[in-house]
Amino acid sequence: MMLHLTQQAEPRIDNEKNASKIIVVLCAVEDEYTQFSCLFSSKSEEKTLFISETSTQTYSEYQYCGFSIKIFMLAHMCPVPAATLTSLLIKEFNPSLVAMVGICAGRKEKTNLGDIIIAQQTHDFTEGRYKDNEFRPRPHPIQMTQSDLSNLKRYVSTHRSEIMMDVTRNFESINNPRELQIHIKPMMCSAMVVDSSKVCERLENWQSDYHGLEMESYGVAYASYFFNCKWLVIKGVQDCASGTKSDEETKFKKFGAYASTYLLLKILENDILNLK
Protein backbone atom coordinates (compact mmCIF):
# COMPACT_ATOMS: atom_id res chain seq x y z
CA MET A 1 0.00 0.00 0.00
CA MET A 2 1.33 3.43 -0.92
CA LEU A 3 1.79 6.03 1.79
CA HIS A 4 -0.26 9.18 1.32
CA LEU A 5 -0.05 12.39 3.29
CA THR A 6 -3.63 13.31 4.12
CA GLN A 7 -5.21 16.48 5.46
CA GLN A 8 -3.34 18.00 8.36
CA ALA A 9 -4.64 17.29 11.84
CA GLU A 10 -5.94 20.34 13.69
CA PRO A 11 -4.76 22.35 15.39
CA ARG A 12 -1.55 22.86 13.47
CA ILE A 13 1.45 24.50 15.08
CA ASP A 14 1.31 28.30 15.07
CA ASN A 15 4.38 30.48 14.81
CA GLU A 16 5.23 32.81 17.66
CA LYS A 17 6.92 36.18 17.68
CA ASN A 18 10.01 37.34 19.53
CA ALA A 19 11.86 34.03 19.62
CA SER A 20 15.26 34.27 21.28
CA LYS A 21 16.96 30.89 21.47
CA ILE A 22 18.32 29.58 18.17
CA ILE A 23 17.86 25.97 17.10
CA VAL A 24 19.70 24.78 13.98
CA VAL A 25 18.07 21.83 12.22
CA LEU A 26 19.76 19.84 9.46
CA CYS A 27 18.11 17.62 6.85
CA ALA A 28 19.80 15.43 4.26
CA VAL A 29 17.16 15.03 1.53
CA GLU A 30 14.26 17.02 0.10
CA ASP A 31 11.50 14.98 1.76
CA GLU A 32 12.99 15.64 5.17
CA TYR A 33 13.20 19.35 4.46
CA THR A 34 9.67 19.73 3.08
CA GLN A 35 7.99 17.67 5.81
CA PHE A 36 9.09 20.27 8.35
CA SER A 37 6.74 22.85 6.81
CA CYS A 38 3.80 20.44 7.16
CA LEU A 39 3.79 21.08 10.90
CA PHE A 40 3.45 24.85 10.71
CA SER A 41 0.34 26.89 9.94
CA SER A 42 2.20 29.71 8.18
CA LYS A 43 4.93 29.85 5.58
CA SER A 44 8.53 30.01 6.59
CA GLU A 45 10.77 32.99 6.09
CA GLU A 46 13.28 32.10 3.38
CA LYS A 47 16.78 33.45 3.98
CA THR A 48 20.27 33.19 2.52
CA LEU A 49 23.48 32.69 4.44
CA PHE A 50 26.55 34.05 2.62
CA ILE A 51 29.39 31.64 3.35
CA SER A 52 31.98 33.09 0.97
CA GLU A 53 32.18 35.14 -2.21
CA THR A 54 31.26 32.06 -4.24
CA SER A 55 29.14 30.06 -1.81
CA THR A 56 25.71 30.62 -0.26
CA GLN A 57 23.28 28.46 1.69
CA THR A 58 19.53 29.05 1.67
CA TYR A 59 17.44 28.07 4.67
CA SER A 60 13.97 28.38 6.18
CA GLU A 61 13.21 29.99 9.51
CA TYR A 62 10.27 29.46 11.87
CA GLN A 63 9.44 30.91 15.28
CA TYR A 64 8.16 28.35 17.77
CA CYS A 65 7.79 28.30 21.57
CA GLY A 66 10.42 30.95 22.11
CA PHE A 67 12.84 29.39 19.64
CA SER A 68 14.06 30.61 16.29
CA ILE A 69 14.36 27.41 14.25
CA LYS A 70 16.67 27.61 11.25
CA ILE A 71 16.35 24.65 8.87
CA PHE A 72 19.13 23.75 6.44
CA MET A 73 19.44 21.00 3.86
CA LEU A 74 22.84 19.51 3.21
CA ALA A 75 24.23 19.94 -0.29
CA HIS A 76 25.55 16.39 -0.04
CA MET A 77 24.89 13.48 2.29
CA CYS A 78 27.68 11.82 4.37
CA PRO A 79 29.47 12.71 7.63
CA VAL A 80 32.02 15.18 6.23
CA PRO A 81 29.48 17.59 4.65
CA ALA A 82 27.36 17.27 7.81
CA ALA A 83 30.31 18.11 10.07
CA THR A 84 31.41 20.98 7.83
CA LEU A 85 27.99 22.65 7.73
CA THR A 86 27.39 22.02 11.42
CA SER A 87 30.68 23.71 12.32
CA LEU A 88 29.92 26.70 10.12
CA LEU A 89 26.42 27.12 11.55
CA ILE A 90 27.59 26.87 15.16
CA LYS A 91 30.16 29.61 14.52
CA GLU A 92 27.60 31.74 12.68
CA PHE A 93 24.56 31.41 14.98
CA ASN A 94 25.81 30.09 18.35
CA PRO A 95 22.71 27.88 18.65
CA SER A 96 21.34 26.34 21.83
CA LEU A 97 20.96 23.05 19.97
CA VAL A 98 21.94 21.47 16.67
CA ALA A 99 19.40 18.84 15.66
CA MET A 100 19.05 16.52 12.73
CA VAL A 101 15.76 14.96 11.69
CA GLY A 102 14.83 12.61 8.87
CA ILE A 103 15.03 8.96 7.95
CA CYS A 104 17.32 6.01 8.53
CA ALA A 105 17.57 2.27 8.21
CA GLY A 106 16.57 0.29 11.29
CA ARG A 107 18.10 -2.93 12.52
CA LYS A 108 15.59 -5.62 11.61
CA GLU A 109 15.84 -7.52 14.89
CA LYS A 110 15.46 -4.37 16.99
CA THR A 111 13.06 -2.05 15.14
CA ASN A 112 9.96 -1.98 12.97
CA LEU A 113 9.26 0.23 9.98
CA GLY A 114 7.82 3.50 11.24
CA ASP A 115 9.64 3.44 14.58
CA ILE A 116 11.62 6.52 15.67
CA ILE A 117 15.23 6.35 16.84
CA ILE A 118 16.90 9.00 18.99
CA ALA A 119 20.66 8.57 18.81
CA GLN A 120 21.98 7.88 22.30
CA GLN A 121 25.42 7.76 20.72
CA THR A 122 26.79 7.62 17.19
CA HIS A 123 30.02 6.61 15.50
CA ASP A 124 31.47 5.98 12.06
CA PHE A 125 31.59 2.21 11.61
CA THR A 126 34.12 2.49 8.77
CA GLU A 127 36.70 3.96 11.14
CA GLY A 128 39.39 1.38 11.80
CA ARG A 129 42.26 -0.54 10.24
CA TYR A 130 42.71 -3.32 7.71
CA LYS A 131 45.29 -5.86 8.75
CA ASP A 132 45.87 -9.42 7.57
CA ASN A 133 42.86 -9.16 5.24
CA GLU A 134 40.61 -8.31 8.13
CA PHE A 135 38.95 -5.05 9.11
CA ARG A 136 39.40 -4.11 12.74
CA PRO A 137 37.10 -1.30 13.83
CA ARG A 138 38.40 1.49 16.02
CA PRO A 139 35.35 3.62 16.67
CA HIS A 140 35.32 6.91 18.54
CA PRO A 141 31.67 7.26 19.56
CA ILE A 142 30.13 10.56 20.55
CA GLN A 143 27.75 10.15 23.49
CA MET A 144 24.72 12.19 24.43
CA THR A 145 25.16 13.80 27.86
CA GLN A 146 23.78 11.78 30.75
CA SER A 147 21.39 14.53 31.82
CA ASP A 148 19.91 14.88 28.33
CA LEU A 149 19.67 11.10 28.02
CA SER A 150 17.84 10.77 31.32
CA ASN A 151 15.41 13.58 30.50
CA LEU A 152 14.61 12.13 27.07
CA LYS A 153 14.08 8.63 28.44
CA ARG A 154 11.70 9.96 31.08
CA TYR A 155 9.72 11.98 28.53
CA VAL A 156 9.50 9.20 25.95
CA SER A 157 8.47 6.56 28.47
CA THR A 158 5.56 8.75 29.55
CA HIS A 159 4.41 10.15 26.21
CA ARG A 160 5.32 7.58 23.52
CA SER A 161 1.79 6.36 22.85
CA GLU A 162 0.37 9.88 22.74
CA ILE A 163 3.09 11.08 20.35
CA MET A 164 2.70 8.19 17.92
CA MET A 165 -1.10 8.50 17.91
CA ASP A 166 -0.81 12.20 17.06
CA VAL A 167 1.74 11.61 14.30
CA THR A 168 -0.19 8.87 12.54
CA ARG A 169 -3.37 10.93 12.19
CA ASN A 170 -1.89 12.41 9.03
CA PHE A 171 -1.02 9.09 7.41
CA GLU A 172 -3.86 6.83 6.35
CA SER A 173 -1.63 3.83 5.70
CA ILE A 174 -0.18 3.71 9.23
CA ASN A 175 -2.78 1.69 11.10
CA ASN A 176 -0.79 0.43 14.10
CA PRO A 177 0.34 3.56 16.00
CA ARG A 178 0.20 1.85 19.40
CA GLU A 179 2.78 -0.68 18.21
CA LEU A 180 5.27 1.90 16.98
CA GLN A 181 8.19 2.54 19.31
CA ILE A 182 10.55 5.39 20.12
CA HIS A 183 14.02 3.98 20.74
CA ILE A 184 16.82 5.87 22.47
CA LYS A 185 19.69 3.70 21.32
CA PRO A 186 23.07 3.75 19.53
CA MET A 187 23.16 4.74 15.88
CA MET A 188 25.88 3.83 13.37
CA CYS A 189 27.01 6.09 10.58
CA SER A 190 29.08 5.93 7.40
CA ALA A 191 29.51 7.60 4.04
CA MET A 192 27.84 4.74 2.19
CA VAL A 193 24.26 3.58 1.80
CA VAL A 194 23.88 0.13 3.39
CA ASP A 195 21.33 -2.17 1.79
CA SER A 196 22.72 -5.57 2.68
CA SER A 197 21.70 -7.97 5.42
CA LYS A 198 25.24 -9.40 5.47
CA VAL A 199 26.71 -6.01 6.33
CA CYS A 200 24.11 -5.57 9.07
CA GLU A 201 25.05 -8.92 10.57
CA ARG A 202 28.70 -7.94 10.59
CA LEU A 203 27.91 -4.66 12.32
CA GLU A 204 26.26 -6.57 15.16
CA ASN A 205 29.69 -7.90 16.10
CA TRP A 206 31.02 -4.36 16.43
CA GLN A 207 28.08 -2.78 18.27
CA SER A 208 25.63 -5.32 19.65
CA ASP A 209 22.96 -2.77 20.61
CA TYR A 210 22.91 -0.51 17.56
CA HIS A 211 19.40 0.24 16.28
CA GLY A 212 19.87 2.56 13.30
CA LEU A 213 22.07 3.14 10.26
CA GLU A 214 22.43 6.42 8.40
CA MET A 215 24.96 8.79 6.85
CA GLU A 216 25.19 12.08 8.77
CA SER A 217 24.74 11.69 12.54
CA TYR A 218 28.42 11.28 13.38
CA GLY A 219 29.35 14.46 11.53
CA VAL A 220 26.65 16.45 13.33
CA ALA A 221 27.53 14.99 16.74
CA TYR A 222 31.31 15.31 16.32
CA ALA A 223 31.22 18.95 15.24
CA SER A 224 28.73 19.82 17.98
CA TYR A 225 30.85 18.06 20.60
CA PHE A 226 33.96 19.87 19.35
CA PHE A 227 32.25 23.26 19.81
CA ASN A 228 30.61 22.27 23.12
CA CYS A 229 27.11 22.57 21.64
CA LYS A 230 24.15 20.33 22.46
CA TRP A 231 23.14 17.96 19.68
CA LEU A 232 20.17 15.74 18.96
CA VAL A 233 19.63 13.26 16.11
CA ILE A 234 16.13 11.87 15.53
CA LYS A 235 15.41 9.56 12.61
CA GLY A 236 12.36 7.60 11.46
CA VAL A 237 12.92 4.02 10.30
CA GLN A 238 12.10 3.78 6.59
CA ASP A 239 13.76 0.44 5.75
CA CYS A 240 15.76 -2.43 7.23
CA ALA A 241 18.87 -2.23 5.01
CA SER A 242 18.24 -5.81 3.95
CA GLY A 243 18.21 -5.48 0.16
CA THR A 244 14.63 -4.24 -0.17
CA LYS A 245 15.26 -0.53 0.50
CA SER A 246 13.58 0.71 -2.69
CA ASP A 247 10.29 -1.02 -1.83
CA GLU A 248 10.20 -0.14 1.87
CA GLU A 249 11.22 3.50 1.66
CA THR A 250 8.31 4.30 -0.65
CA LYS A 251 5.91 3.56 2.19
CA PHE A 252 7.75 5.10 5.12
CA LYS A 253 10.02 7.86 3.82
CA LYS A 254 7.62 10.77 4.29
CA PHE A 255 6.25 9.32 7.51
CA GLY A 256 9.71 8.94 9.02
CA ALA A 257 10.64 12.51 8.12
CA TYR A 258 7.36 13.87 9.50
CA ALA A 259 7.44 11.80 12.70
CA SER A 260 11.03 12.71 13.57
CA THR A 261 10.26 16.40 13.08
CA TYR A 262 7.12 16.17 15.19
CA LEU A 263 9.04 14.57 18.04
CA LEU A 264 11.74 17.26 17.86
CA LEU A 265 9.11 19.99 18.17
CA LYS A 266 7.48 18.27 21.15
CA ILE A 267 10.88 18.04 22.84
CA LEU A 268 11.40 21.77 22.27
CA GLU A 269 7.86 22.66 23.34
CA ASN A 270 8.30 20.87 26.66
CA ASP A 271 11.92 22.04 27.07
CA ILE A 272 13.10 18.48 27.74
CA LEU A 273 16.73 19.43 27.15
CA ASN A 274 16.60 22.52 29.41
CA LEU A 275 17.44 24.98 26.63
CA LYS A 276 15.54 27.99 27.96
C-alpha positions as CSV (number, residue, x, y, z in Angstrom):
1,M,0.0,0.0,0.0
2,M,1.3,3.4,-0.9
3,L,1.8,6.0,1.8
4,H,-0.3,9.2,1.3
5,L,0.0,12.4,3.3
6,T,-3.6,13.3,4.1
7,Q,-5.2,16.5,5.5
8,Q,-3.3,18.0,8.4
9,A,-4.6,17.3,11.8
10,E,-5.9,20.3,13.7
11,P,-4.8,22.4,15.4
12,R,-1.6,22.9,13.5
13,I,1.4,24.5,15.1
14,D,1.3,28.3,15.1
15,N,4.4,30.5,14.8
16,E,5.2,32.8,17.7
17,K,6.9,36.2,17.7
18,N,10.0,37.3,19.5
19,A,11.9,34.0,19.6
20,S,15.3,34.3,21.3
21,K,17.0,30.9,21.5
22,I,18.3,29.6,18.2
23,I,17.9,26.0,17.1
24,V,19.7,24.8,14.0
25,V,18.1,21.8,12.2
26,L,19.8,19.8,9.5
27,C,18.1,17.6,6.9
28,A,19.8,15.4,4.3
29,V,17.2,15.0,1.5
30,E,14.3,17.0,0.1
31,D,11.5,15.0,1.8
32,E,13.0,15.6,5.2
33,Y,13.2,19.4,4.5
34,T,9.7,19.7,3.1
35,Q,8.0,17.7,5.8
36,F,9.1,20.3,8.4
37,S,6.7,22.8,6.8
38,C,3.8,20.4,7.2
39,L,3.8,21.1,10.9
40,F,3.4,24.9,10.7
41,S,0.3,26.9,9.9
42,S,2.2,29.7,8.2
43,K,4.9,29.9,5.6
44,S,8.5,30.0,6.6
45,E,10.8,33.0,6.1
46,E,13.3,32.1,3.4
47,K,16.8,33.4,4.0
48,T,20.3,33.2,2.5
49,L,23.5,32.7,4.4
50,F,26.5,34.1,2.6
51,I,29.4,31.6,3.3
52,S,32.0,33.1,1.0
53,E,32.2,35.1,-2.2
54,T,31.3,32.1,-4.2
55,S,29.1,30.1,-1.8
56,T,25.7,30.6,-0.3
57,Q,23.3,28.5,1.7
58,T,19.5,29.0,1.7
59,Y,17.4,28.1,4.7
60,S,14.0,28.4,6.2
61,E,13.2,30.0,9.5
62,Y,10.3,29.5,11.9
63,Q,9.4,30.9,15.3
64,Y,8.2,28.4,17.8
65,C,7.8,28.3,21.6
66,G,10.4,30.9,22.1
67,F,12.8,29.4,19.6
68,S,14.1,30.6,16.3
69,I,14.4,27.4,14.2
70,K,16.7,27.6,11.2
71,I,16.3,24.6,8.9
72,F,19.1,23.8,6.4
73,M,19.4,21.0,3.9
74,L,22.8,19.5,3.2
75,A,24.2,19.9,-0.3
76,H,25.6,16.4,0.0
77,M,24.9,13.5,2.3
78,C,27.7,11.8,4.4
79,P,29.5,12.7,7.6
80,V,32.0,15.2,6.2
81,P,29.5,17.6,4.7
82,A,27.4,17.3,7.8
83,A,30.3,18.1,10.1
84,T,31.4,21.0,7.8
85,L,28.0,22.6,7.7
86,T,27.4,22.0,11.4
87,S,30.7,23.7,12.3
88,L,29.9,26.7,10.1
89,L,26.4,27.1,11.6
90,I,27.6,26.9,15.2
91,K,30.2,29.6,14.5
92,E,27.6,31.7,12.7
93,F,24.6,31.4,15.0
94,N,25.8,30.1,18.3
95,P,22.7,27.9,18.7
96,S,21.3,26.3,21.8
97,L,21.0,23.1,20.0
98,V,21.9,21.5,16.7
99,A,19.4,18.8,15.7
100,M,19.0,16.5,12.7
101,V,15.8,15.0,11.7
102,G,14.8,12.6,8.9
103,I,15.0,9.0,7.9
104,C,17.3,6.0,8.5
105,A,17.6,2.3,8.2
106,G,16.6,0.3,11.3
107,R,18.1,-2.9,12.5
108,K,15.6,-5.6,11.6
109,E,15.8,-7.5,14.9
110,K,15.5,-4.4,17.0
111,T,13.1,-2.1,15.1
112,N,10.0,-2.0,13.0
113,L,9.3,0.2,10.0
114,G,7.8,3.5,11.2
115,D,9.6,3.4,14.6
116,I,11.6,6.5,15.7
117,I,15.2,6.3,16.8
118,I,16.9,9.0,19.0
119,A,20.7,8.6,18.8
120,Q,22.0,7.9,22.3
121,Q,25.4,7.8,20.7
122,T,26.8,7.6,17.2
123,H,30.0,6.6,15.5
124,D,31.5,6.0,12.1
125,F,31.6,2.2,11.6
126,T,34.1,2.5,8.8
127,E,36.7,4.0,11.1
128,G,39.4,1.4,11.8
129,R,42.3,-0.5,10.2
130,Y,42.7,-3.3,7.7
131,K,45.3,-5.9,8.8
132,D,45.9,-9.4,7.6
133,N,42.9,-9.2,5.2
134,E,40.6,-8.3,8.1
135,F,38.9,-5.1,9.1
136,R,39.4,-4.1,12.7
137,P,37.1,-1.3,13.8
138,R,38.4,1.5,16.0
139,P,35.4,3.6,16.7
140,H,35.3,6.9,18.5
141,P,31.7,7.3,19.6
142,I,30.1,10.6,20.6
143,Q,27.8,10.1,23.5
144,M,24.7,12.2,24.4
145,T,25.2,13.8,27.9
146,Q,23.8,11.8,30.7
147,S,21.4,14.5,31.8
148,D,19.9,14.9,28.3
149,L,19.7,11.1,28.0
150,S,17.8,10.8,31.3
151,N,15.4,13.6,30.5
152,L,14.6,12.1,27.1
153,K,14.1,8.6,28.4
154,R,11.7,10.0,31.1
155,Y,9.7,12.0,28.5
156,V,9.5,9.2,25.9
157,S,8.5,6.6,28.5
158,T,5.6,8.7,29.6
159,H,4.4,10.2,26.2
160,R,5.3,7.6,23.5
161,S,1.8,6.4,22.8
162,E,0.4,9.9,22.7
163,I,3.1,11.1,20.3
164,M,2.7,8.2,17.9
165,M,-1.1,8.5,17.9
166,D,-0.8,12.2,17.1
167,V,1.7,11.6,14.3
168,T,-0.2,8.9,12.5
169,R,-3.4,10.9,12.2
170,N,-1.9,12.4,9.0
171,F,-1.0,9.1,7.4
172,E,-3.9,6.8,6.4
173,S,-1.6,3.8,5.7
174,I,-0.2,3.7,9.2
175,N,-2.8,1.7,11.1
176,N,-0.8,0.4,14.1
177,P,0.3,3.6,16.0
178,R,0.2,1.8,19.4
179,E,2.8,-0.7,18.2
180,L,5.3,1.9,17.0
181,Q,8.2,2.5,19.3
182,I,10.6,5.4,20.1
183,H,14.0,4.0,20.7
184,I,16.8,5.9,22.5
185,K,19.7,3.7,21.3
186,P,23.1,3.7,19.5
187,M,23.2,4.7,15.9
188,M,25.9,3.8,13.4
189,C,27.0,6.1,10.6
190,S,29.1,5.9,7.4
191,A,29.5,7.6,4.0
192,M,27.8,4.7,2.2
193,V,24.3,3.6,1.8
194,V,23.9,0.1,3.4
195,D,21.3,-2.2,1.8
196,S,22.7,-5.6,2.7
197,S,21.7,-8.0,5.4
198,K,25.2,-9.4,5.5
199,V,26.7,-6.0,6.3
200,C,24.1,-5.6,9.1
201,E,25.0,-8.9,10.6
202,R,28.7,-7.9,10.6
203,L,27.9,-4.7,12.3
204,E,26.3,-6.6,15.2
205,N,29.7,-7.9,16.1
206,W,31.0,-4.4,16.4
207,Q,28.1,-2.8,18.3
208,S,25.6,-5.3,19.7
209,D,23.0,-2.8,20.6
210,Y,22.9,-0.5,17.6
211,H,19.4,0.2,16.3
212,G,19.9,2.6,13.3
213,L,22.1,3.1,10.3
214,E,22.4,6.4,8.4
215,M,25.0,8.8,6.9
216,E,25.2,12.1,8.8
217,S,24.7,11.7,12.5
218,Y,28.4,11.3,13.4
219,G,29.3,14.5,11.5
220,V,26.7,16.4,13.3
221,A,27.5,15.0,16.7
222,Y,31.3,15.3,16.3
223,A,31.2,18.9,15.2
224,S,28.7,19.8,18.0
225,Y,30.8,18.1,20.6
226,F,34.0,19.9,19.3
227,F,32.3,23.3,19.8
228,N,30.6,22.3,23.1
229,C,27.1,22.6,21.6
230,K,24.1,20.3,22.5
231,W,23.1,18.0,19.7
232,L,20.2,15.7,19.0
233,V,19.6,13.3,16.1
234,I,16.1,11.9,15.5
235,K,15.4,9.6,12.6
236,G,12.4,7.6,11.5
237,V,12.9,4.0,10.3
238,Q,12.1,3.8,6.6
239,D,13.8,0.4,5.7
240,C,15.8,-2.4,7.2
241,A,18.9,-2.2,5.0
242,S,18.2,-5.8,3.9
243,G,18.2,-5.5,0.2
244,T,14.6,-4.2,-0.2
245,K,15.3,-0.5,0.5
246,S,13.6,0.7,-2.7
247,D,10.3,-1.0,-1.8
248,E,10.2,-0.1,1.9
249,E,11.2,3.5,1.7
250,T,8.3,4.3,-0.7
251,K,5.9,3.6,2.2
252,F,7.8,5.1,5.1
253,K,10.0,7.9,3.8
254,K,7.6,10.8,4.3
255,F,6.2,9.3,7.5
256,G,9.7,8.9,9.0
257,A,10.6,12.5,8.1
258,Y,7.4,13.9,9.5
259,A,7.4,11.8,12.7
260,S,11.0,12.7,13.6
261,T,10.3,16.4,13.1
262,Y,7.1,16.2,15.2
263,L,9.0,14.6,18.0
264,L,11.7,17.3,17.9
265,L,9.1,20.0,18.2
266,K,7.5,18.3,21.2
267,I,10.9,18.0,22.8
268,L,11.4,21.8,22.3
269,E,7.9,22.7,23.3
270,N,8.3,20.9,26.7
271,D,11.9,22.0,27.1
272,I,13.1,18.5,27.7
273,L,16.7,19.4,27.1
274,N,16.6,22.5,29.4
275,L,17.4,25.0,26.6
276,K,15.5,28.0,28.0
